[in-house]
Amino acid sequence: MKMRIIPIIILSLAVALTGSKNFSGETPKAEPQGVAIVIKAIKVVEAREKQENWKSVQRGQQLNSGTQVRTGAQSFSILKFADNSVVRVTENSEIVVRGDKSGSGAMTKTVELNLGKVGFNIKKQGPNEQFRFTSPTSVASIKGTTGYYNPTSLLILTGSGILSRPDGTGGKEVKGGEIGEIMNGEVQVRKATAEEIEDARRALAELNERIIIKLRDANGNIREIEIE
């Protein structure tokens, strides 16, 4: 049986359908918060939670808040978030995905970039929601934007974003066709070169991948869900 369902529901179902009943009478532990799903993993792509051993990533795998993901040479991974935002982790990169809910239920989604570069297509965020990229040297706040981000720069193809220092100060808007860079601790914005624009387009390649994942419900039945 196939169902078409929006990803924000999928992430909730992935926990509900795969969970098992506790027959010992003990209070079940809360499941980790699902933040994103892997929709593509090419060559060497690994993930781990906390300080566990690194394990190969599979298509359809749910990534909980705090999960680390890394890619090897000539490798990449594409992650889809609950709001349909998509991030492409390029080769030789390492990130951490996080999702923090406020009291109102709005979620702040963060991709911590420790190494490498990511391309992104971030959907328009709802009230009180936010999508951020962070590194030891900068913070980028994104809403309804495509482009790429590395630890010291933010390039925007469409839409706009704010690039700031690590503490969130000194932020400047970066618009389509522009690149913001951290230079001597300050944010500088300039027009992107043709080569930089092409580099961003390569980082955004293959972001429209579809995936069908299989989930087992509490009755043991297998359900297929297609993510667009």
Secondary structure, DSSP 4 states (H G I P E B T S, - for coil): -EEE--HHHHHHHHHHHH----TTSPPPPPPPPEEEEEEEEESSEEEEETTPPPEE--TT-EEETTEEEEE-TT-EEEEEETTS-EEEE-TT-EEEEEEEE-TTS-EEEEEEEEES-EEEEEPPP-TT-EEEEEETTEEEEEEEEEEEEETTEEEEEEEEEEEE-TTS-S-EEEETTEEEEEETTEEEEEEPPHHHHHHHHHHTTTTT--EEEEEE-TTS-EEEEEE-
